[in-house]
Amino acid sequence: MEHELKEVKQQLITKDMTIGDVVAKYPSVIEPLQSAGVHCVGCHVSYHETLEQGFKGHGMGDEEIDMVISKLNAAAEESKFDHGKEFIVTNKAAEKLMEVLKENSKEGSGLRVEITPGGC
């Protein structure tokens, strides 16, 4: 019974959710989605297709879908308290930024971010 409760708690993301909804709620899932070959994060289709439909459209089988959903849940669990924040930097992005700053002898410098409208 305790195991069942734990499993339910960890299912923040299910395969019947749309990519758009998942990304809006848990931006940290973008990297695992892209690592799985799903690059339609900002695409218009991502707001209509479920994760399962999108994954199957990319040629994934049920086992592979379950594995990706598990990875998405792990990423979402780590960042579930980021929801509602205006700007989120993932740990991987922060590490990469620190690496680039160090390579360019700019340690301690900041980062300027601009958002420009566009498509996929």
C-alpha positions in Angstrom: 0.0 0.0 0.0 2.8 2.4 0.9 4.6 1.7 -2.4 1.3 2.4 -4.3 1.0 5.8 -2.6 4.6 6.7 -3.4 4.1 5.8 -7.0 0.9 7.9 -7.3 2.7 10.8 -5.7 5.5 10.6 -8.3 3.2 10.7 -11.3 3.1 14.4 -11.8 3.1 13.8 -15.5 1.1 11.2 -17.4 1.1 10.2 -21.0 -2.4 11.7 -21.6 -1.1 15.2 -20.8 -0.2 17.5 -23.7 3.4 18.5 -24.3 2.4 22.2 -24.0 0.7 21.7 -20.6 3.7 19.7 -19.2 6.3 22.2 -20.4 4.2 25.2 -19.1 3.9 23.6 -15.7 7.4 21.9 -15.5 9.9 23.7 -17.8 12.7 21.4 -16.6 11.2 18.6 -18.7 12.4 20.3 -21.9 15.8 18.8 -21.8 14.6 15.2 -21.2 12.0 15.7 -24.0 14.7 16.9 -26.4 17.1 14.1 -25.3 14.3 11.6 -26.3 14.2 13.2 -29.8 11.0 15.3 -29.2 11.9 18.8 -30.3 8.4 20.1 -30.8 8.4 21.8 -27.4 7.3 25.2 -28.9 5.5 23.8 -31.8 1.8 24.4 -32.3 1.2 20.6 -32.2 2.5 20.4 -28.7 -0.7 22.0 -27.4 -3.0 19.5 -29.0 -1.2 16.1 -28.9 -0.8 14.1 -25.8 2.7 13.0 -24.8 1.8 9.5 -25.9 0.6 10.7 -29.3 3.7 12.8 -29.8 6.0 10.0 -28.7 4.3 7.4 -30.9 4.5 9.9 -33.8 8.3 9.9 -33.2 8.3 6.1 -33.5 8.5 5.2 -29.8 7.0 2.0 -28.4 5.1 1.6 -25.2 8.2 0.6 -23.1 10.2 3.5 -24.4 7.3 5.9 -23.7 7.0 4.6 -20.1 10.8 5.2 -19.7 10.6 8.7 -21.0 7.6 9.5 -18.8 9.6 8.2 -15.9 12.4 10.6 -16.7 10.0 13.5 -17.2 8.5 12.8 -13.7 12.0 12.8 -12.2 12.7 16.2 -13.7 9.3 17.5 -12.7 9.7 16.3 -9.2 13.0 18.2 -8.9 11.4 21.4 -10.1 7.8 21.2 -8.9 8.4 24.3 -6.7 9.5 26.4 -9.7 5.9 26.7 -11.0 4.8 30.3 -11.2 8.3 31.8 -11.2 9.0 34.2 -14.0 12.4 32.9 -15.0 13.9 29.5 -14.3 17.4 28.3 -15.0 17.9 24.6 -14.8 20.9 23.2 -13.0 22.4 22.0 -16.3 22.0 25.4 -17.8 23.7 27.0 -14.8 26.6 24.6 -14.9 27.1 25.3 -18.7 26.9 29.0 -18.1 29.6 28.7 -15.4 31.7 26.7 -17.7 31.4 29.2 -20.5 32.2 32.1 -18.2 35.3 30.3 -16.9 36.5 29.5 -20.4 36.2 33.2 -21.3 37.8 34.5 -18.1 34.5 36.1 -17.1 33.9 34.4 -13.8 31.6 36.4 -11.6 30.0 38.1 -14.6 26.2 38.1 -15.3 24.0 37.1 -18.1 21.7 39.2 -20.2 18.6 37.4 -21.5 16.3 38.6 -24.2 13.1 36.8 -25.3 12.2 37.3 -28.9 9.0 35.9 -30.4 9.3 33.1 -32.9 8.3 29.7 -33.9 9.8 26.2 -33.5 
